[in-house]
Every structure is written in structure tokens, then in C-alpha cells.
Amino acid sequence: MPFKNNPAVLSAIVSASIEGFALRKQSDYLLDFFKTRIKNQQPAPIEIAYYSGAIFASLLYWRENDYQYSAAELAEHLAEKIKNDLLQTGEKIF
């Protein structure tokens, strides 16, 4: 998460109106992450888009609410939600 050490990066993305670009890059990252690090679980491209959108919307919410959670708390919460979602499909990922 590039915002971990510098949440102002998210504000710069919003100020520059490049949210779409950032979302596409994040989706590419997630696709690569699943291909290289979680080889026994490959979500469909539509699922990658869903997770990426959810993560990005959560980041925007985090920003709009003055970063009320730590980056670690946010990352842990999002990872747990995605993990639970994938486990509901009956597929093992972690």
C-alpha cells in the first residue's frame, strides 16, 4: 500500500484527478499479486476489479475521515474481508 508511510499521496492523487489511473495501476498490481504470490487461487478478472474498487473506495473513505485508522488497521481489515470473501467460494488462498 503506497499510502502506508505517506497518506498525503492519496490526497495528491485526488487533487490531481487521477483516481482512474491509480485504480488501473492498483488493479494491475492485484492481478500480478495473485499470479505470483497466491498461485493456488486465481480470482477472475471481474473479481480483481471488484477487490481493487473496494480497496480504492476504502482508501478514499479513509482519507475523507481524516485517516482515523492506522494504515496497518486498514490493510488488515481489507485483507480479512477479501480473504473471507474468497473462502466463501470454497477455495483456499492462505
Residue frames as a rotation matrix with the C-alpha (Angstrom) as fourth column:
MET 1
0.593 0.805 0.000 0.00
0.805 -0.593 0.000 0.00
0.000 0.000 -1.000 0.00
PRO 2
-0.239 -0.782 0.576 1.86
0.732 -0.535 -0.423 3.11
0.639 0.320 0.700 -1.17
PHE 3
0.270 0.430 0.862 -0.09
-0.184 -0.855 0.484 5.24
0.945 -0.289 -0.152 1.32
LYS 4
0.559 -0.024 -0.829 1.29
0.673 0.597 0.437 3.39
0.484 -0.802 0.350 4.34
ASN 5
-0.190 -0.764 -0.616 4.10
0.962 -0.271 0.039 5.78
-0.197 -0.585 0.786 5.11
ASN 6
-0.935 -0.139 -0.325 2.67
0.081 -0.979 0.188 8.89
-0.345 0.149 0.927 3.47
PRO 7
-0.177 0.961 0.213 -1.12
0.795 0.267 -0.545 9.27
-0.580 0.073 -0.811 3.42
ALA 8
0.022 0.148 -0.989 -0.69
-0.237 -0.960 -0.149 12.63
-0.971 0.238 0.015 1.66
VAL 9
-0.935 -0.355 0.009 -0.05
-0.100 0.289 0.952 10.67
-0.340 0.889 -0.306 -1.54
LEU 10
-0.421 0.861 0.286 -3.76
0.890 0.453 -0.050 9.81
-0.173 0.234 -0.957 -1.65
SER 11
0.336 0.520 -0.785 -4.65
0.381 -0.837 -0.392 13.48
-0.861 -0.167 -0.480 -1.30
ALA 12
-0.448 -0.585 -0.676 -2.32
-0.432 -0.520 0.737 14.28
-0.783 0.622 -0.020 -4.20
ILE 13
-0.900 0.175 0.399 -3.99
0.408 0.661 0.630 11.63
-0.154 0.730 -0.666 -6.37
VAL 14
0.068 0.995 -0.075 -7.41
0.932 -0.090 -0.350 13.11
-0.355 -0.046 -0.934 -5.64
SER 15
0.224 -0.034 -0.974 -6.20
0.048 -0.998 0.046 16.69
-0.974 -0.057 -0.221 -6.13
ALA 16
-0.689 -0.580 -0.435 -4.69
-0.427 -0.159 0.890 15.77
-0.585 0.799 -0.138 -9.50
SER 17
0.331 0.931 -0.154 -7.90
-0.770 0.172 -0.614 13.96
-0.545 0.322 0.774 -10.55
ILE 18
-0.274 -0.481 -0.833 -6.02
-0.849 0.528 -0.026 10.81
0.452 0.700 -0.553 -11.49
GLU 19
-0.089 0.326 0.941 -8.10
-0.783 0.560 -0.268 8.36
-0.615 -0.761 0.205 -9.49
GLY 20
0.875 0.469 -0.121 -8.87
-0.428 0.632 -0.646 6.30
-0.227 0.617 0.754 -12.61
PHE 21
0.334 -0.852 -0.404 -5.19
-0.541 0.178 -0.822 5.95
0.772 0.493 -0.401 -13.44
ALA 22
-0.494 -0.526 0.693 -4.38
-0.862 0.190 -0.470 4.96
0.116 -0.829 -0.547 -9.85
LEU 23
0.297 0.705 0.645 -7.22
-0.696 0.622 -0.359 2.43
-0.654 -0.342 0.675 -9.82
ARG 24
0.880 -0.014 -0.475 -5.99
-0.389 0.552 -0.737 0.81
0.273 0.834 0.480 -13.04
LYS 25
-0.104 -0.992 -0.066 -2.46
-0.625 0.117 -0.772 0.57
0.774 -0.040 -0.632 -11.66
GLN 26
-0.371 0.048 0.928 -3.78
-0.879 0.306 -0.367 -0.91
-0.301 -0.951 -0.072 -8.45
SER 27
0.715 0.680 0.163 -5.82
-0.560 0.696 -0.450 -3.48
-0.420 0.230 0.878 -10.41
ASP 28
0.562 -0.611 -0.558 -2.71
-0.413 0.377 -0.829 -4.44
0.717 0.696 -0.041 -12.38
TYR 29
-0.442 -0.746 0.498 -0.82
-0.798 0.075 -0.598 -4.83
0.409 -0.662 -0.629 -9.10
LEU 30
0.016 0.532 0.847 -3.52
-0.810 0.503 -0.301 -7.09
-0.586 -0.681 0.439 -7.62
LEU 31
0.895 0.282 -0.345 -3.61
-0.442 0.659 -0.609 -9.25
0.055 0.697 0.715 -10.73
ASP 32
0.147 -0.937 -0.317 0.16
-0.435 0.227 -0.871 -9.67
0.888 0.266 -0.375 -10.54
PHE 33
-0.378 -0.240 0.894 -0.02
-0.925 0.053 -0.376 -10.28
0.043 -0.969 -0.242 -6.78
PHE 34
0.492 0.653 0.576 -2.42
-0.654 0.714 -0.251 -13.18
-0.575 -0.253 0.778 -7.19
LYS 35
0.872 -0.181 -0.456 -0.44
-0.298 0.543 -0.785 -14.64
0.389 0.820 0.420 -10.10
THR 36
0.057 -0.989 -0.134 2.92
-0.284 0.113 -0.952 -14.54
0.957 0.093 -0.274 -8.34
ARG 37
-0.688 -0.412 0.597 2.21
-0.627 -0.076 -0.775 -14.81
0.364 -0.908 -0.206 -4.62
ILE 38
-0.255 0.670 0.697 -1.02
-0.569 0.479 -0.669 -16.77
-0.782 -0.567 0.259 -4.25
LYS 39
-0.755 -0.246 -0.608 -0.65
-0.655 0.271 0.705 -19.27
-0.008 0.931 -0.366 -7.03
ASN 40
-0.908 0.418 0.012 -3.32
0.417 0.908 -0.034 -21.71
-0.025 -0.026 -0.999 -5.85
GLN 41
0.055 0.948 -0.315 -6.07
0.740 -0.250 -0.625 -19.04
-0.671 -0.198 -0.715 -6.04
GLN 42
-0.929 -0.327 0.176 -6.73
0.352 -0.623 0.698 -17.01
-0.119 0.710 0.694 -9.14
PRO 43
-0.114 0.920 -0.375 -9.78
0.247 -0.340 -0.908 -14.77
-0.962 -0.196 -0.188 -8.90
ALA 44
0.203 0.295 0.934 -11.50
0.976 0.019 -0.218 -13.99
-0.082 0.955 -0.284 -12.18
PRO 45
-0.709 -0.520 0.476 -10.61
0.601 -0.799 0.022 -10.60
0.369 0.302 0.879 -13.71
ILE 46
0.074 0.814 0.576 -14.03
0.064 -0.581 0.812 -9.27
0.995 -0.024 -0.095 -12.67
GLU 47
0.762 0.140 -0.633 -13.23
0.604 0.203 0.771 -10.21
0.236 -0.969 0.071 -9.08
ILE 48
-0.325 -0.927 -0.186 -9.90
0.944 -0.329 -0.013 -8.40
-0.049 -0.180 0.982 -9.30
ALA 49
-0.547 0.202 0.812 -11.78
0.235 -0.894 0.380 -5.31
0.803 0.399 0.442 -10.49
TYR 50
0.562 0.825 -0.051 -14.22
0.202 -0.077 0.976 -5.70
0.802 -0.559 -0.210 -7.60
TYR 51
0.493 -0.444 -0.749 -11.48
0.867 0.177 0.466 -6.01
-0.075 -0.879 0.472 -4.97
SER 52
-0.585 -0.763 0.276 -9.50
0.792 -0.611 -0.011 -3.15
0.177 0.212 0.961 -6.46
GLY 53
-0.226 0.606 0.763 -12.55
0.103 -0.764 0.637 -0.89
0.969 0.222 0.110 -6.47
ALA 54
0.762 0.524 -0.380 -13.41
0.378 0.116 0.919 -1.82
0.525 -0.844 -0.109 -2.90
ILE 55
0.093 -0.825 -0.558 -9.86
0.984 -0.010 0.179 -1.15
-0.153 -0.565 0.811 -1.74
PHE 56
-0.711 -0.404 0.576 -9.70
0.554 -0.826 0.105 2.19
0.433 0.393 0.811 -3.53
ALA 57
0.175 0.853 0.493 -13.11
0.060 -0.508 0.859 3.28
0.983 -0.121 -0.140 -2.22
SER 58
0.725 0.030 -0.688 -11.96
0.663 0.240 0.709 2.34
0.186 -0.970 0.154 1.28
LEU 59
-0.368 -0.920 -0.136 -8.81
0.929 -0.369 -0.013 4.43
-0.038 -0.131 0.991 0.83
LEU 60
-0.530 0.245 0.812 -10.92
0.203 -0.893 0.401 7.40
0.824 0.377 0.423 -0.23
TYR 61
0.628 0.772 -0.103 -13.18
0.215 -0.044 0.976 6.88
0.748 -0.635 -0.193 2.77
TRP 62
0.320 -0.630 -0.707 -10.09
0.947 0.194 0.255 6.69
-0.023 -0.752 0.659 4.99
ARG 63
-0.694 -0.615 0.375 -8.85
0.660 -0.752 -0.012 10.00
0.289 0.239 0.927 3.59
GLU 64
-0.206 0.716 0.667 -12.23
0.030 -0.677 0.735 11.72
0.978 0.171 0.118 3.88
ASN 65
0.840 0.520 -0.155 -12.42
0.123 0.095 0.988 10.68
0.528 -0.849 0.016 7.53
ASP 66
0.567 -0.662 0.491 -9.02
-0.757 -0.653 -0.006 12.10
0.325 -0.369 -0.871 8.47
TYR 67
-0.117 -0.713 -0.692 -7.17
-0.326 0.686 -0.651 8.75
0.938 0.149 -0.313 8.46
GLN 68
0.352 0.387 0.852 -8.93
-0.895 -0.128 0.428 7.70
0.274 -0.913 0.301 11.66
TYR 69
0.955 -0.136 0.264 -7.39
0.038 0.938 0.345 4.21
-0.295 -0.319 0.901 11.45
SER 70
-0.003 -0.994 -0.113 -3.75
-0.479 -0.098 0.873 3.35
-0.878 0.057 -0.475 11.11
ALA 71
-0.014 -0.094 -0.995 -2.58
-0.988 0.154 0.000 2.09
0.153 0.984 -0.095 7.74
ALA 72
-0.921 -0.372 -0.120 -1.94
-0.342 0.915 -0.213 -1.30
0.189 -0.155 -0.970 9.36
GLU 73
-0.547 0.793 0.267 -5.51
-0.051 0.287 -0.957 -1.48
-0.836 -0.537 -0.116 10.70
LEU 74
0.257 0.644 -0.720 -6.95
-0.778 -0.305 -0.550 -0.55
-0.574 0.701 0.423 7.33
ALA 75
-0.307 -0.466 -0.830 -4.79
-0.877 0.478 0.056 -3.07
0.370 0.745 -0.555 5.47
GLU 76
-0.977 -0.052 0.209 -5.63
-0.152 0.855 -0.497 -5.82
-0.153 -0.517 -0.842 7.96
HIS 77
-0.217 0.975 0.044 -9.35
-0.252 -0.012 -0.968 -5.12
-0.943 -0.221 0.248 7.70
LEU 78
0.309 0.323 -0.894 -9.35
-0.917 -0.147 -0.370 -5.13
-0.251 0.935 0.251 3.90
ALA 79
-0.608 -0.600 -0.521 -7.19
-0.700 0.714 -0.006 -8.25
0.375 0.361 -0.854 3.69
GLU 80
-0.855 0.339 0.393 -9.53
-0.071 0.674 -0.736 -10.07
-0.514 -0.657 -0.552 6.08
LYS 81
0.130 0.951 -0.281 -12.60
-0.507 -0.180 -0.843 -9.05
-0.852 0.252 0.459 4.05
ILE 82
0.142 -0.139 -0.980 -11.04
-0.975 0.149 -0.162 -10.28
0.169 0.979 -0.114 0.80
LYS 83
-0.862 -0.500 -0.077 -9.82
-0.470 0.848 -0.247 -13.48
0.189 -0.177 -0.966 2.42
ASN 84
-0.569 0.721 0.396 -13.28
-0.108 0.412 -0.905 -14.21
-0.815 -0.557 -0.156 3.85
ASP 85
0.304 0.683 -0.664 -14.90
-0.769 -0.235 -0.594 -13.47
-0.562 0.692 0.454 0.51
LEU 86
-0.150 -0.455 -0.878 -12.60
-0.892 0.446 -0.079 -15.87
0.427 0.771 -0.472 -1.31
LEU 87
-0.952 -0.196 0.234 -13.02
-0.291 0.813 -0.503 -18.54
-0.092 -0.548 -0.832 1.36
GLN 88
-0.154 0.975 0.161 -16.81
-0.473 0.070 -0.879 -18.38
-0.868 -0.211 0.450 0.91
THR 89
0.323 0.227 -0.919 -16.28
-0.943 0.158 -0.293 -19.61
0.078 0.961 0.266 -2.62
GLY 90
0.939 0.044 0.342 -14.77
-0.142 0.953 0.268 -22.73
-0.314 -0.300 0.901 -1.11
GLU 91
0.642 -0.766 0.043 -11.33
0.300 0.199 -0.933 -22.02
0.706 0.612 0.358 -2.49
LYS 92
0.666 -0.495 -0.558 -8.26
0.654 0.028 0.756 -21.98
-0.359 -0.868 0.343 -0.29
ILE 93
0.769 -0.399 0.499 -5.96
0.130 -0.666 -0.734 -18.95
0.625 0.630 -0.461 -0.56
PHE 94
0.167 -0.724 0.670 -3.93
-0.806 -0.492 -0.330 -18.53
0.568 -0.485 -0.665 2.62
